[in-house]
Amino acid sequence: MAFLPELRQNVNKWDNISVRVSTPEGMATIFISEHKPGYIHSIQIFIGKAGQPIRAMAEALANSVLLSISKTGINNTIEYLDGLSSDRVSRDLGNNLIAKSLPDALAIALGVYKRTTLPRRLKNYRPPKMKKRDPYE
């Protein structure tokens, strides 16, 4: 069985999913909210103890990706973000997913969102193409 990140789905006005990913900037918690099945309403990225400059960058990235999803679709956005790396190395602090950068972490979270929520809701589901990850890389 493949490793699954921490997932929480809330039954509020919108359905939410949260994914925790270890990044070079710190532990990122990414929340994806949808207002109806298959339509993402908002993306929020929280990075613990990273500071305000990283927080501003994460918010800008989330808004840009949300716009990209509305224009080009989620699969194209995931394929573009997947595998982008930074010069720093992230450490695994336990049972977490590891990303090479903050955009890579967002691609992982969007991939988890697609694999866990969309197949049971949409008839024309197509899985995203993600690069194979070497855990010792």
N, CA, C and O atoms as CSV, one atom per row, in Angstrom:
chain,resi,resn,atom,element,x,y,z
A,1,MET,N,N,0.845,-1.182,0.000
A,1,MET,CA,C,0.000,0.000,0.000
A,1,MET,C,C,0.883,1.236,0.000
A,1,MET,O,O,1.848,1.313,0.761
A,2,ALA,N,N,0.565,2.182,-0.833
A,2,ALA,CA,C,1.353,3.409,-0.942
A,2,ALA,C,C,1.111,4.306,0.266
A,2,ALA,O,O,0.062,4.243,0.907
A,3,PHE,N,N,2.089,5.129,0.558
A,3,PHE,CA,C,1.986,6.067,1.668
A,3,PHE,C,C,0.968,7.150,1.340
A,3,PHE,O,O,1.016,7.738,0.260
A,4,LEU,N,N,0.053,7.416,2.254
A,4,LEU,CA,C,-0.919,8.492,2.089
A,4,LEU,C,C,-0.649,9.569,3.120
A,4,LEU,O,O,-0.433,9.253,4.290
A,5,PRO,N,N,-0.656,10.835,2.720
A,5,PRO,CA,C,-0.437,11.902,3.685
A,5,PRO,C,C,-1.662,12.089,4.573
A,5,PRO,O,O,-2.706,11.468,4.373
A,6,GLU,N,N,-1.500,12.948,5.539
A,6,GLU,CA,C,-2.596,13.224,6.459
A,6,GLU,C,C,-3.719,13.937,5.708
A,6,GLU,O,O,-3.512,15.012,5.145
A,7,LEU,N,N,-4.895,13.340,5.702
A,7,LEU,CA,C,-6.030,13.899,4.981
A,7,LEU,C,C,-7.167,14.166,5.958
A,7,LEU,O,O,-7.464,13.344,6.825
A,8,ARG,N,N,-7.787,15.307,5.807
A,8,ARG,CA,C,-8.968,15.625,6.597
A,8,ARG,C,C,-10.002,16.226,5.669
A,8,ARG,O,O,-9.716,17.174,4.938
A,9,GLN,N,N,-11.189,15.683,5.700
A,9,GLN,CA,C,-12.268,16.255,4.907
A,9,GLN,C,C,-13.331,16.759,5.864
A,9,GLN,O,O,-13.803,16.018,6.726
A,10,ASN,N,N,-13.707,18.025,5.710
A,10,ASN,CA,C,-14.701,18.636,6.560
A,10,ASN,C,C,-16.002,18.777,5.786
A,10,ASN,O,O,-15.998,19.060,4.588
A,11,VAL,N,N,-17.094,18.581,6.469
A,11,VAL,CA,C,-18.394,18.748,5.826
A,11,VAL,C,C,-18.943,20.094,6.286
A,11,VAL,O,O,-19.748,20.166,7.214
A,12,ASN,N,N,-18.504,21.137,5.635
A,12,ASN,CA,C,-18.973,22.490,5.899
A,12,ASN,C,C,-19.640,22.990,4.635
A,12,ASN,O,O,-20.209,22.217,3.864
A,13,LYS,N,N,-19.562,24.288,4.436
A,13,LYS,CA,C,-20.090,24.855,3.208
A,13,LYS,C,C,-19.312,24.333,1.999
A,13,LYS,O,O,-19.900,24.055,0.954
A,14,TRP,N,N,-17.986,24.200,2.143
A,14,TRP,CA,C,-17.135,23.664,1.080
A,14,TRP,C,C,-16.447,22.414,1.588
A,14,TRP,O,O,-16.196,22.266,2.784
A,15,ASP,N,N,-16.145,21.517,0.664
A,15,ASP,CA,C,-15.347,20.355,1.029
A,15,ASP,C,C,-13.883,20.767,1.034
A,15,ASP,O,O,-13.434,21.482,0.138
A,16,ASN,N,N,-13.137,20.318,2.040
A,16,ASN,CA,C,-11.729,20.672,2.198
A,16,ASN,C,C,-10.881,19.419,2.283
A,16,ASN,O,O,-11.335,18.364,2.728
A,17,ILE,N,N,-9.645,19.558,1.846
A,17,ILE,CA,C,-8.654,18.510,2.036
A,17,ILE,C,C,-7.366,19.202,2.469
A,17,ILE,O,O,-7.038,20.274,1.960
A,18,SER,N,N,-6.645,18.607,3.394
A,18,SER,CA,C,-5.364,19.169,3.819
A,18,SER,C,C,-4.275,18.122,3.637
A,18,SER,O,O,-4.476,16.937,3.907
A,19,VAL,N,N,-3.117,18.585,3.173
A,19,VAL,CA,C,-1.980,17.698,2.928
A,19,VAL,C,C,-0.755,18.333,3.572
A,19,VAL,O,O,-0.495,19.518,3.368
A,20,ARG,N,N,-0.002,17.561,4.344
A,20,ARG,CA,C,1.238,18.041,4.966
A,20,ARG,C,C,2.420,17.504,4.176
A,20,ARG,O,O,2.531,16.301,3.938
A,21,VAL,N,N,3.313,18.423,3.766
A,21,VAL,CA,C,4.471,18.060,2.962
A,21,VAL,C,C,5.704,18.742,3.547
A,21,VAL,O,O,5.660,19.925,3.885
A,22,SER,N,N,6.797,18.002,3.665
A,22,SER,CA,C,8.062,18.565,4.124
A,22,SER,C,C,8.761,19.244,2.942
A,22,SER,O,O,9.002,18.608,1.916
A,23,THR,N,N,9.088,20.532,3.084
A,23,THR,CA,C,9.755,21.300,2.031
A,23,THR,C,C,11.064,21.870,2.571
A,23,THR,O,O,11.285,21.846,3.782
A,24,PRO,N,N,11.937,22.382,1.701
A,24,PRO,CA,C,13.163,23.024,2.194
A,24,PRO,C,C,12.874,24.251,3.068
A,24,PRO,O,O,13.697,24.618,3.907
A,25,GLU,N,N,11.716,24.882,2.877
A,25,GLU,CA,C,11.351,26.060,3.666
A,25,GLU,C,C,10.777,25.692,5.027
A,25,GLU,O,O,10.712,26.543,5.914
A,26,GLY,N,N,10.361,24.448,5.211
A,26,GLY,CA,C,9.753,23.990,6.456
A,26,GLY,C,C,8.578,23.078,6.154
A,26,GLY,O,O,8.337,22.732,4.998
A,27,MET,N,N,7.846,22.688,7.186
A,27,MET,CA,C,6.678,21.826,7.007
A,27,MET,C,C,5.527,22.648,6.449
A,27,MET,O,O,5.097,23.620,7.070
A,28,ALA,N,N,5.030,22.266,5.290
A,28,ALA,CA,C,3.933,22.985,4.643
A,28,ALA,C,C,2.635,22.209,4.833
A,28,ALA,O,O,2.586,20.998,4.620
A,29,THR,N,N,1.595,22.917,5.232
A,29,THR,CA,C,0.247,22.372,5.278
A,29,THR,C,C,-0.542,23.090,4.207
A,29,THR,O,O,-0.673,24.313,4.240
A,30,ILE,N,N,-1.067,22.339,3.262
A,30,ILE,CA,C,-1.761,22.918,2.112
A,30,ILE,C,C,-3.228,22.527,2.197
A,30,ILE,O,O,-3.562,21.344,2.256
A,31,PHE,N,N,-4.109,23.537,2.204
A,31,PHE,CA,C,-5.551,23.331,2.250
A,31,PHE,C,C,-6.126,23.630,0.870
A,31,PHE,O,O,-5.846,24.676,0.284
A,32,ILE,N,N,-6.926,22.711,0.361
A,32,ILE,CA,C,-7.604,22.890,-0.923
A,32,ILE,C,C,-9.094,22.799,-0.646
A,32,ILE,O,O,-9.569,21.792,-0.121
A,33,SER,N,N,-9.846,23.859,-0.999
A,33,SER,CA,C,-11.291,23.916,-0.780
A,33,SER,C,C,-11.999,23.956,-2.124
A,33,SER,O,O,-11.552,24.630,-3.052
A,34,GLU,N,N,-13.093,23.239,-2.221
A,34,GLU,CA,C,-13.874,23.271,-3.451
A,34,GLU,C,C,-15.308,23.674,-3.121
A,34,GLU,O,O,-15.854,23.271,-2.094
A,35,HIS,N,N,-15.916,24.477,-4.003
A,35,HIS,CA,C,-17.286,24.931,-3.751
A,35,HIS,C,C,-18.317,23.998,-4.356
A,35,HIS,O,O,-19.471,24.003,-3.925
A,36,LYS,N,N,-17.937,23.198,-5.341
A,36,LYS,CA,C,-18.750,22.086,-5.829
A,36,LYS,C,C,-17.781,21.046,-6.354
A,36,LYS,O,O,-16.643,21.384,-6.678
A,37,PRO,N,N,-18.194,19.797,-6.447
A,37,PRO,CA,C,-17.252,18.738,-6.794
A,37,PRO,C,C,-16.463,19.018,-8.075
A,37,PRO,O,O,-17.034,19.233,-9.144
A,38,GLY,N,N,-15.140,19.009,-7.935
A,38,GLY,CA,C,-14.267,19.207,-9.078
A,38,GLY,C,C,-13.886,20.650,-9.354
A,38,GLY,O,O,-13.094,20.901,-10.261
A,39,TYR,N,N,-14.423,21.613,-8.602
A,39,TYR,CA,C,-14.124,23.035,-8.822
A,39,TYR,C,C,-13.452,23.612,-7.587
A,39,TYR,O,O,-14.095,23.818,-6.558
A,40,ILE,N,N,-12.153,23.871,-7.696
A,40,ILE,CA,C,-11.384,24.389,-6.565
A,40,ILE,C,C,-11.737,25.854,-6.340
A,40,ILE,O,O,-11.711,26.665,-7.266
A,41,HIS,N,N,-12.067,26.172,-5.099
A,41,HIS,CA,C,-12.418,27.549,-4.735
A,41,HIS,C,C,-11.215,28.307,-4.203
A,41,HIS,O,O,-10.997,29.465,-4.559
A,42,SER,N,N,-10.434,27.654,-3.350
A,42,SER,CA,C,-9.274,28.340,-2.782
A,42,SER,C,C,-8.179,27.341,-2.437
A,42,SER,O,O,-8.432,26.163,-2.182
A,43,ILE,N,N,-6.953,27.856,-2.439
A,43,ILE,CA,C,-5.779,27.105,-2.012
A,43,ILE,C,C,-5.063,27.963,-0.980
A,43,ILE,O,O,-4.787,29.137,-1.227
A,44,GLN,N,N,-4.766,27.386,0.160
A,44,GLN,CA,C,-4.026,28.101,1.206
A,44,GLN,C,C,-2.817,27.263,1.592
A,44,GLN,O,O,-2.912,26.050,1.776
A,45,ILE,N,N,-1.672,27.944,1.712
A,45,ILE,CA,C,-0.428,27.265,2.078
A,45,ILE,C,C,0.081,27.891,3.369
A,45,ILE,O,O,0.271,29.105,3.445
A,46,PHE,N,N,0.300,27.066,4.375
A,46,PHE,CA,C,0.863,27.524,5.646
A,46,PHE,C,C,2.182,26.807,5.863
A,46,PHE,O,O,2.259,25.583,5.757
A,47,ILE,N,N,3.217,27.574,6.168
A,47,ILE,CA,C,4.542,27.001,6.426
A,47,ILE,C,C,4.947,27.393,7.835
A,47,ILE,O,O,5.040,28.578,8.154
A,48,GLY,N,N,5.186,26.406,8.668
A,48,GLY,CA,C,5.519,26.665,10.059
A,48,GLY,C,C,6.889,27.296,10.225
A,48,GLY,O,O,7.868,26.834,9.639
A,49,LYS,N,N,6.960,28.348,11.021
A,49,LYS,CA,C,8.204,29.021,11.416
A,49,LYS,C,C,9.052,29.484,10.235
A,49,LYS,O,O,10.280,29.478,10.323
A,50,ALA,N,N,8.426,29.880,9.142
A,50,ALA,CA,C,9.196,30.284,7.965
A,50,ALA,C,C,9.346,31.794,7.860
A,50,ALA,O,O,10.277,32.271,7.211
A,51,GLY,N,N,8.463,32.548,8.474
A,51,GLY,CA,C,8.565,34.000,8.410
A,51,GLY,C,C,7.639,34.598,7.364
A,51,GLY,O,O,7.085,33.896,6.518
A,52,GLN,N,N,7.488,35.903,7.447
A,52,GLN,CA,C,6.553,36.613,6.578
A,52,GLN,C,C,6.952,36.625,5.103
A,52,GLN,O,O,6.059,36.522,4.262
A,53,PRO,N,N,8.229,36.742,4.729
A,53,PRO,CA,C,8.554,36.712,3.294
A,53,PRO,C,C,8.146,35.398,2.622
A,53,PRO,O,O,7.622,35.413,1.508
A,54,ILE,N,N,8.379,34.278,3.280
A,54,ILE,CA,C,7.979,32.982,2.723
A,54,ILE,C,C,6.459,32.875,2.694
A,54,ILE,O,O,5.895,32.308,1.758
A,55,ARG,N,N,5.796,33.410,3.704
A,55,ARG,CA,C,4.325,33.394,3.752
A,55,ARG,C,C,3.746,34.170,2.572
A,55,ARG,O,O,2.785,33.724,1.945
A,56,ALA,N,N,4.328,35.331,2.269
A,56,ALA,CA,C,3.857,36.137,1.136
A,56,ALA,C,C,4.091,35.401,-0.182
A,56,ALA,O,O,3.239,35.429,-1.070
A,57,MET,N,N,5.245,34.743,-0.310
A,57,MET,CA,C,5.539,33.979,-1.522
A,57,MET,C,C,4.558,32.818,-1.676
A,57,MET,O,O,4.100,32.534,-2.782
A,58,ALA,N,N,4.238,32.149,-0.572
A,58,ALA,CA,C,3.312,31.019,-0.608
A,58,ALA,C,C,1.909,31.479,-1.011
A,58,ALA,O,O,1.226,30.793,-1.771
A,59,GLU,N,N,1.482,32.627,-0.508
A,59,GLU,CA,C,0.163,33.143,-0.872
A,59,GLU,C,C,0.108,33.534,-2.345
A,59,GLU,O,O,-0.888,33.276,-3.021
A,60,ALA,N,N,1.170,34.154,-2.840
A,60,ALA,CA,C,1.222,34.516,-4.256
A,60,ALA,C,C,1.231,33.266,-5.136
A,60,ALA,O,O,0.567,33.233,-6.172
A,61,LEU,N,N,1.978,32.242,-4.729
A,61,LEU,CA,C,2.016,30.992,-5.481
A,61,LEU,C,C,0.634,30.339,-5.520
A,61,LEU,O,O,0.195,29.874,-6.572
A,62,ALA,N,N,-0.050,30.305,-4.374
A,62,ALA,CA,C,-1.381,29.692,-4.314
A,62,ALA,C,C,-2.364,30.421,-5.225
A,62,ALA,O,O,-3.140,29.778,-5.933
A,63,ASN,N,N,-2.343,31.739,-5.217
A,63,ASN,CA,C,-3.252,32.510,-6.076
A,63,ASN,C,C,-2.911,32.327,-7.553
A,63,ASN,O,O,-3.811,32.230,-8.387
A,64,SER,N,N,-1.635,32.279,-7.883
A,64,SER,CA,C,-1.220,32.068,-9.274
A,64,SER,C,C,-1.629,30.684,-9.774
A,64,SER,O,O,-2.088,30.536,-10.907
A,65,VAL,N,N,-1.461,29.680,-8.929
A,65,VAL,CA,C,-1.835,28.324,-9.310
A,65,VAL,C,C,-3.348,28.208,-9.465
A,65,VAL,O,O,-3.827,27.517,-10.364
A,66,LEU,N,N,-4.097,28.873,-8.605
A,66,LEU,CA,C,-5.551,28.867,-8.729
A,66,LEU,C,C,-5.989,29.472,-10.060
A,66,LEU,O,O,-6.899,28.956,-10.709
A,67,LEU,N,N,-5.353,30.550,-10.461
A,67,LEU,CA,C,-5.642,31.166,-11.763
A,67,LEU,C,C,-5.232,30.230,-12.906
A,67,LEU,O,O,-5.951,30.102,-13.897
A,68,SER,N,N,-4.093,29.588,-12.765
A,68,SER,CA,C,-3.620,28.653,-13.790
A,68,SER,C,C,-4.581,27.466,-13.946
A,68,SER,O,O,-4.842,27.020,-15.063
A,69,ILE,N,N,-5.097,26.965,-12.839
A,69,ILE,CA,C,-6.044,25.850,-12.903
A,69,ILE,C,C,-7.311,26.271,-13.629
A,69,ILE,O,O,-7.868,25.496,-14.407
A,70,SER,N,N,-7.771,27.495,-13.381
A,70,SER,CA,C,-9.000,27.952,-14.043
A,70,SER,C,C,-8.794,28.158,-15.541
A,70,SER,O,O,-9.741,28.024,-16.315
A,71,LYS,N,N,-7.567,28.482,-15.960
A,71,LYS,CA,C,-7.304,28.737,-17.384
A,71,LYS,C,C,-6.874,27.486,-18.144
A,71,LYS,O,O,-7.363,27.242,-19.247
A,72,THR,N,N,-5.962,26.681,-17.571
A,72,THR,CA,C,-5.389,25.555,-18.315
A,72,THR,C,C,-5.813,24.190,-17.798
A,72,THR,O,O,-5.587,23.188,-18.477
A,73,GLY,N,N,-6.412,24.118,-16.635
A,73,GLY,CA,C,-6.820,22.836,-16.067
A,73,GLY,C,C,-5.830,22.331,-15.029
A,73,GLY,O,O,-4.674,22.751,-14.996
A,74,ILE,N,N,-6.299,21.434,-14.192
A,74,ILE,CA,C,-5.481,20.961,-13.073
A,74,ILE,C,C,-4.342,20.052,-13.543
A,74,ILE,O,O,-3.253,20.090,-12.970
A,75,ASN,N,N,-4.575,19.240,-14.573
A,75,ASN,CA,C,-3.521,18.330,-15.034
A,75,ASN,C,C,-2.319,19.084,-15.581
A,75,ASN,O,O,-1.180,18.745,-15.260
A,76,ASN,N,N,-2.554,20.100,-16.401
A,76,ASN,CA,C,-1.439,20.883,-16.951
A,76,ASN,C,C,-0.686,21.617,-15.846
A,76,ASN,O,O,0.539,21.728,-15.894
A,77,THR,N,N,-1.412,22.115,-14.857
A,77,THR,CA,C,-0.768,22.822,-13.744
A,77,THR,C,C,0.100,21.876,-12.933
A,77,THR,O,O,1.219,22.231,-12.563
A,78,ILE,N,N,-0.393,20.678,-12.650
A,78,ILE,CA,C,0.387,19.702,-11.894
A,78,ILE,C,C,1.635,19.302,-12.675
A,78,ILE,O,O,2.722,19.220,-12.105
A,79,GLU,N,N,1.486,19.055,-13.971
A,79,GLU,CA,C,2.630,18.657,-14.785
A,79,GLU,C,C,3.700,19.742,-14.823
A,79,GLU,O,O,4.891,19.435,-14.872
A,80,TYR,N,N,3.283,21.018,-14.799
A,80,TYR,CA,C,4.258,22.103,-14.818
A,80,TYR,C,C,4.980,22.233,-13.479
A,80,TYR,O,O,6.196,22.422,-13.458
A,81,LEU,N,N,4.269,22.136,-12.376
A,81,LEU,CA,C,4.863,22.344,-11.051
A,81,LEU,C,C,5.669,21.151,-10.552
A,81,LEU,O,O,6.599,21.317,-9.763
A,82,ASP,N,N,5.319,19.952,-11.005
A,82,ASP,CA,C,5.935,18.742,-10.480
A,82,ASP,C,C,7.426,18.689,-10.798
A,82,ASP,O,O,7.831,18.825,-11.952
A,83,GLY,N,N,8.228,18.490,-9.768
A,83,GLY,CA,C,9.663,18.307,-9.950
A,83,GLY,C,C,10.495,19.576,-9.903
A,83,GLY,O,O,11.722,19.499,-9.961
A,84,LEU,N,N,9.863,20.748,-9.799
A,84,LEU,CA,C,10.660,21.973,-9.658
A,84,LEU,C,C,11.436,21.891,-8.350
A,84,LEU,O,O,10.864,21.568,-7.309
A,85,SER,N,N,12.738,22.180,-8.394
A,85,SER,CA,C,13.547,21.994,-7.194
A,85,SER,C,C,14.279,23.271,-6.823
A,85,SER,O,O,14.459,24.177,-7.638
A,86,SER,N,N,14.694,23.311,-5.564
A,86,SER,CA,C,15.494,24.432,-5.074
A,86,SER,C,C,16.889,23.916,-4.733
A,86,SER,O,O,17.160,22.720,-4.843
A,87,ASP,N,N,17.762,24.818,-4.323
A,87,ASP,CA,C,19.135,24.415,-4.022
A,87,ASP,C,C,19.274,23.825,-2.620
A,87,ASP,O,O,20.314,23.256,-2.287
A,88,ARG,N,N,18.237,23.958,-1.803
A,88,ARG,CA,C,18.285,23.427,-0.447
A,88,ARG,C,C,17.622,22.059,-0.393
A,88,ARG,O,O,16.791,21.728,-1.239
A,89,VAL,N,N,17.993,21.273,0.600
A,89,VAL,CA,C,17.468,19.926,0.749
A,89,VAL,C,C,16.478,19.916,1.899
A,89,VAL,O,O,16.738,20.487,2.958
A,90,SER,N,N,15.334,19.263,1.688
A,90,SER,CA,C,14.367,19.122,2.774
A,90,SER,C,C,14.642,17.828,3.516
A,90,SER,O,O,15.099,16.845,2.933
A,91,ARG,N,N,14.361,17.842,4.797
A,91,ARG,CA,C,14.580,16.661,5.628
A,91,ARG,C,C,13.242,16.022,5.955
A,91,ARG,O,O,12.240,16.713,6.141
A,92,ASP,N,N,13.234,14.709,6.023
A,92,ASP,CA,C,12.028,14.003,6.425
A,92,ASP,C,C,11.981,13.998,7.944
A,92,ASP,O,O,12.878,13.475,8.605
A,93,LEU,N,N,10.924,14.588,8.486
A,93,LEU,CA,C,10.794,14.679,9.935
A,93,LEU,C,C,9.800,13.656,10.463
A,93,LEU,O,O,9.139,13.905,11.472
A,94,GLY,N,N,9.685,12.545,9.820
A,94,GLY,CA,C,8.741,11.527,10.260
A,94,GLY,C,C,8.040,10.910,9.074
A,94,GLY,O,O,8.652,10.672,8.032
A,95,ASN,N,N,6.771,10.654,9.231
A,95,ASN,CA,C,5.975,9.977,8.209
A,95,ASN,C,C,5.325,11.006,7.285
A,95,ASN,O,O,4.100,11.124,7.256
A,96,ASN,N,N,6.132,11.748,6.534
A,96,ASN,CA,C,5.627,12.825,5.684
A,96,ASN,C,C,6.109,12.663,4.254
A,96,ASN,O,O,7.087,11.967,3.982
A,97,LEU,N,N,5.406,13.319,3.354
A,97,LEU,CA,C,5.885,13.427,1.983
A,97,LEU,C,C,7.006,14.447,1.941
A,97,LEU,O,O,7.017,15.388,2.735
A,98,ILE,N,N,7.952,14.275,1.021
A,98,ILE,CA,C,9.071,15.195,0.897
A,98,ILE,C,C,9.011,15.847,-0.476
A,98,ILE,O,O,8.865,15.167,-1.492
A,99,ALA,N,N,9.125,17.179,-0.499
A,99,ALA,CA,C,9.113,17.921,-1.753
A,99,ALA,C,C,10.460,18.599,-1.946
A,99,ALA,O,O,11.172,18.878,-0.982
A,100,LYS,N,N,10.801,18.859,-3.202
A,100,LYS,CA,C,12.068,19.511,-3.517
A,100,LYS,C,C,11.976,21.030,-3.404
A,100,LYS,O,O,12.998,21.709,-3.310
A,101,SER,N,N,10.748,21.569,-3.412
A,101,SER,CA,C,10.534,23.009,-3.303
A,101,SER,C,C,9.073,23.238,-2.949
A,101,SER,O,O,8.287,22.292,-2.899
A,102,LEU,N,N,8.706,24.489,-2.704
A,102,LEU,CA,C,7.321,24.816,-2.399
A,102,LEU,C,C,6.392,24.553,-3.595
A,102,LEU,O,O,5.307,24.008,-3.392
A,103,PRO,N,N,6.772,24.919,-4.843
A,103,PRO,CA,C,5.913,24.551,-5.976
A,103,PRO,C,C,5.755,23.040,-6.134
A,103,PRO,O,O,4.679,22.568,-6.502
A,104,ASP,N,N,6.810,22.279,-5.861
A,104,ASP,CA,C,6.727,20.827,-5.925
A,104,ASP,C,C,5.765,20.303,-4.860
A,104,ASP,O,O,5.015,19.362,-5.118
A,105,ALA,N,N,5.778,20.902,-3.668
A,105,ALA,CA,C,4.849,20.508,-2.611
A,105,ALA,C,C,3.403,20.775,-3.026
A,105,ALA,O,O,2.514,19.977,-2.731
A,106,LEU,N,N,3.171,21.885,-3.704
A,106,LEU,CA,C,1.830,22.194,-4.175
A,106,LEU,C,C,1.388,21.205,-5.254
A,106,LEU,O,O,0.217,20.829,-5.303
A,107,ALA,N,N,2.311,20.782,-6.116
A,107,ALA,CA,C,1.986,19.763,-7.121
A,107,ALA,C,C,1.620,18.447,-6.446
A,107,ALA,O,O,0.696,17.762,-6.884
A,108,ILE,N,N,2.333,18.089,-5.389
A,108,ILE,CA,C,2.023,16.865,-4.644
A,108,ILE,C,C,0.629,16.968,-4.032
A,108,ILE,O,O,-0.159,16.027,-4.120
A,109,ALA,N,N,0.321,18.107,-3.412
A,109,ALA,CA,C,-0.988,18.291,-2.780
A,109,ALA,C,C,-2.113,18.246,-3.812
A,109,ALA,O,O,-3.160,17.649,-3.559
A,110,LEU,N,N,-1.909,18.869,-4.968
A,110,LEU,CA,C,-2.924,18.832,-6.017
A,110,LEU,C,C,-3.099,17.407,-6.561
A,110,LEU,O,O,-4.213,16.995,-6.885
A,111,GLY,N,N,-2.000,16.667,-6.657
A,111,GLY,CA,C,-2.090,15.277,-7.084
A,111,GLY,C,C,-2.854,14.418,-6.084
A,111,GLY,O,O,-3.648,13.563,-6.477
A,112,VAL,N,N,-2.618,14.643,-4.794
A,112,VAL,CA,C,-3.352,13.920,-3.755
A,112,VAL,C,C,-4.833,14.288,-3.828
A,112,VAL,O,O,-5.700,13.423,-3.703
A,113,TYR,N,N,-5.116,15.561,-4.028
A,113,TYR,CA,C,-6.512,16.020,-4.171
A,113,TYR,C,C,-7.191,15.298,-5.334
A,113,TYR,O,O,-8.318,14.819,-5.208
A,114,LYS,N,N,-6.496,15.227,-6.459
A,114,LYS,CA,C,-7.082,14.570,-7.633
A,114,LYS,C,C,-7.284,13.081,-7.398
A,114,LYS,O,O,-8.319,12.529,-7.772
A,115,ARG,N,N,-6.311,12.433,-6.787
A,115,ARG,CA,C,-6.405,10.982,-6.599
A,115,ARG,C,C,-7.408,10.581,-5.531
A,115,ARG,O,O,-7.977,9.492,-5.614
A,116,THR,N,N,-7.645,11.422,-4.529
A,116,THR,CA,C,-8.501,11.016,-3.417
A,116,THR,C,C,-9.933,11.517,-3.527
A,116,THR,O,O,-10.847,10.832,-3.068
A,117,THR,N,N,-10.161,12.669,-4.108
A,117,THR,CA,C,-11.516,13.215,-4.109
A,117,THR,C,C,-12.211,13.123,-5.457
A,117,THR,O,O,-13.415,12.873,-5.504
A,118,LEU,N,N,-11.493,13.314,-6.547
A,118,LEU,CA,C,-12.166,13.396,-7.845
A,118,LEU,C,C,-12.629,12.064,-8.431
A,118,LEU,O,O,-13.681,12.054,-9.070
A,119,PRO,N,N,-11.931,10.940,-8.266
A,119,PRO,CA,C,-12.392,9.713,-8.919
A,119,PRO,C,C,-13.808,9.297,-8.512
A,119,PRO,O,O,-14.555,8.766,-9.333
A,120,ARG,N,N,-14.174,9.531,-7.271
A,120,ARG,CA,C,-15.510,9.115,-6.842
A,120,ARG,C,C,-16.588,10.127,-7.198
A,120,ARG,O,O,-17.773,9.847,-7.017
A,121,ARG,N,N,-16.202,11.312,-7.707
A,121,ARG,CA,C,-17.184,12.352,-8.013
A,121,ARG,C,C,-17.371,12.616,-9.499
A,121,ARG,O,O,-18.464,12.975,-9.936
A,122,LEU,N,N,-16.307,12.440,-10.278
A,122,LEU,CA,C,-16.370,12.801,-11.687
A,122,LEU,C,C,-16.296,11.563,-12.565
A,122,LEU,O,O,-15.531,10.641,-12.283
A,123,LYS,N,N,-17.083,11.541,-13.619
A,123,LYS,CA,C,-17.089,10.390,-14.525
A,123,LYS,C,C,-15.883,10.399,-15.461
A,123,LYS,O,O,-15.360,9.338,-15.802
A,124,ASN,N,N,-15.437,11.580,-15.879
A,124,ASN,CA,C,-14.339,11.678,-16.847
A,124,ASN,C,C,-13.007,11.952,-16.158
A,124,ASN,O,O,-12.220,12.767,-16.638
A,125,TYR,N,N,-12.747,11.283,-15.043
A,125,TYR,CA,C,-11.511,11.474,-14.285
A,125,TYR,C,C,-10.320,10.958,-15.073
A,125,TYR,O,O,-10.360,9.862,-15.633
A,126,ARG,N,N,-9.244,11.767,-15.112
A,126,ARG,CA,C,-7.984,11.371,-15.744
A,126,ARG,C,C,-6.872,11.666,-14.746
A,126,ARG,O,O,-6.722,12.822,-14.350
A,127,PRO,N,N,-6.080,10.671,-14.318
A,127,PRO,CA,C,-5.044,10.928,-13.317
A,127,PRO,C,C,-3.943,11.824,-13.871
A,127,PRO,O,O,-3.637,11.757,-15.062
A,128,PRO,N,N,-3.335,12.671,-13.017
A,128,PRO,CA,C,-2.255,13.543,-13.485
A,128,PRO,C,C,-0.985,12.746,-13.748
A,128,PRO,O,O,-0.753,11.707,-13.129
A,129,LYS,N,N,-0.165,13.241,-14.670
A,129,LYS,CA,C,1.136,12.630,-14.945
A,129,LYS,C,C,2.147,13.264,-14.006
A,129,LYS,O,O,2.434,14.456,-14.112
A,130,MET,N,N,2.685,12.474,-13.090
A,130,MET,CA,C,3.682,12.982,-12.153
A,130,MET,C,C,4.955,12.184,-12.331
A,130,MET,O,O,4.916,10.994,-12.641
A,131,LYS,N,N,6.074,12.838,-12.136
A,131,LYS,CA,C,7.368,12.181,-12.264
A,131,LYS,C,C,7.530,11.156,-11.146
A,131,LYS,O,O,7.054,11.360,-10.030
A,132,LYS,N,N,8.200,10.064,-11.454
A,132,LYS,CA,C,8.484,9.076,-10.424
A,132,LYS,C,C,9.517,9.647,-9.475
A,132,LYS,O,O,10.483,10.277,-9.905
A,133,ARG,N,N,9.315,9.429,-8.180
A,133,ARG,CA,C,10.183,10.011,-7.153
A,133,ARG,C,C,11.072,8.936,-6.537
A,133,ARG,O,O,10.614,7.858,-6.156
A,134,ASP,N,N,12.357,9.266,-6.452
A,134,ASP,CA,C,13.311,8.398,-5.794
A,134,ASP,C,C,13.393,8.828,-4.334
A,134,ASP,O,O,13.788,9.963,-4.069
A,135,PRO,N,N,13.035,7.966,-3.366
A,135,PRO,CA,C,13.042,8.391,-1.960
A,135,PRO,C,C,14.433,8.718,-1.436
A,135,PRO,O,O,14.557,9.371,-0.400
A,136,TYR,N,N,15.490,8.276,-2.132
A,136,TYR,CA,C,16.855,8.528,-1.662
A,136,TYR,C,C,17.520,9.658,-2.430
A,136,TYR,O,O,18.730,9.855,-2.316
A,137,GLU,N,N,16.755,10.394,-3.203
A,137,GLU,CA,C,17.303,11.480,-4.028
A,137,GLU,C,C,17.636,12.687,-3.194
A,137,GLU,O,O,18.107,13.693,-3.725
